[in-house]
Amino acid sequence: VLDADGVTPVANAQVRVTQEKAGGGAAESSRTTDDDGRFRVTDVMAGPLVARATPGDGILTVETGVTVPASPPNADIELRLPPSAVLVGTVRNASGTPVADASVFVASPAGDLGAAAYGLTDATGGFRGERVPIGSFALQVCEPTYQNCPNITGEVATAGEHPVNVTLPGTGSVDVG
């Protein structure tokens, strides 16, 4: 698995290989790339398969299909990640104070937070979301108490760092007398 430059290996990427079984259904195998971005899957059958890689530090994925020949060498698969963006920002409360330990979820286009990258803000309210696909994204930021969790959508058109600063809406209480 290589980064978008086609040279830099991606260590610790999750790779899933899926192949249709002759009798129906699918056989899946998962691996993690080594420091050189390499992975090995054994016991695959001759025929088509799909390999999908997701780096450990983001939500970016790459997928390719190949046909495995019946005789060795079976197949070398190169998965090259597409260009991606980095979301960098600060989370503040309604009065402008940075919020430490806020949860930040970043998801891509459909906004499926089940397939999101997750992190916490640092002591200065700062966060950094790596390997966000170019295009639409969904961002959910939650106070440490999870009582205030606005959803934000946005779009990035180019690779590189993009500022996304978040101000959480004010919350309060009402006394009824």
N, C-alpha and C positions, 0 to 999 in steps of 0.2 A: 504494500500500500504506500503510495507516494503522495506528497502534498501537491498543491496546484502547480508548483514549478516543475514537476516531473522529475525532480532530482532528490529532494529531501524525503527520507523515509519517515513514516508515521508509526511510532512505537505505541503499543498498548491500544491499538484500534481493535474493535470487536468485529470479527468477520463471520458472517453466516452464509453457509453454502447450502442450497436447496436443490434437490433433484427429484423428479417425478419417479415413483416406483412403477414397475411393470404392471402390477396388479391393481394400481390406483393408490392414491394418497401421495405423500411426499416424505422423503428422507431429508433430515436436516442435521447439519453438523456446525458447531460454533467453535471458533478459535480466537486467540488474542495474538496480535502481531508481536514479534520480538523487537529488539532495539534497532534492527535493520529494516523494519517494516515487513518482514517476511512471515508467512504462515504456511503450514502444511496440513492438508486434509488427506487422509488415507481411506481406503475402502470405498471409493466412488466407482460407479458403474460407467461403462462407455455410454456416451449419449449427452444430451444437453443438460446443463446445470446453470444456476444463477448464483453469483457471489455478490454479497452486499457488505460494505465496510462502513463503520461509524467510529470516528475517533473518540477516544475516551474523554476529551475535553470540549466537546461541542455537540451540536445536533445535526451537523452536516453529514450526508451519506452519499455514497457512490455505489452504483450497481452495474453489473455487466453480465451478459450471458455468454457462455462458451460451450463448445461441443468437445467432450472428452473422447479422444480416440481410443480404440480397443487395445492398442499395444503401446508400451512405454516408448519414449517419455510421454506420459499422459497429457498433462496440460500445465502451462505456466500462465498465470493470470496476473495482469497488472491492473490494479485499481488506482486511478489518479483522481484525487479529490478536486472538485471544481473550486474556482476562486470563492473566497468567503469574506465576510465582514467581522469586525469586532465591535461590540457595543460597550461603550465606556461611559459611566455616569455616576451621579451622586443621588442618593435618596434623602429627601428632607421632609420634615413634618410641615404642617400648615403654617407654623410660625418661622420656618426657615432653618431650624436646627437639624443638622445631619442625624440620620437614624442608623445607629450601629445595629448589627445582627438582624437586619431586615432580610426576609427571604426574597430571592429574585428567581423567577422562572422565565426562561426564554423558550418559545416554541416557534415552529415554522409552519408555513402558510395557513394550514387549517386551524392553527391555534390549539392543537391537541396537547394539552399540558401533561398528559401521560407520557409523551415522548419528548419531554423538555430537558434542557440543561438546567441545573439547579445550583444556586450558590447563596452565600450570605454576604451582606455588606460588611466592610471593615469598620474600624473605629471612627473613621471620618465619613461614613455613609457611602463610601465608594464601592463600585462593583465593576466587573469586567466579564462580558459574555463572549467567549471565543467561538470561532468557526460557525458563525451564523450564516446560513445560505443567503445569497443575493436575492432580493425580492422582499416579499411581505414577511413580517414577523409579529408575534404576539408576545407581550411582556406582562407578567403579573408580579406585582411587588406587594409584600405583606409585612406589616409591622410585626415585631417579635411576638406579639400576643395573638396574631392572626385575626384580629377584629376589623382591620382596615386593609382590604386587598383589592385595590383597583386594577382593572385590566386596561392595557394600553396596546394599541396596534400602530405599526409604522412600516416603513419600507426603506430599504437600502438599495441603491442602484449601482454602487461600486464597491470593490474590495477595499480593505483598510479599516481604520478606526472611525467610528461614528459616535458623536455625543448623544446620549439619551439621559437627560436629567429628569428626575421624577419628584414631584411635590405631592405628598399624600394629602388627601382632603382632610379637613378638620373634623373631629368627632367631639361629642359632648354628651351631656346628660340633661334631663329635664326633671325638675322637682315639681311634683304635683301636690298641692296642699289642700 
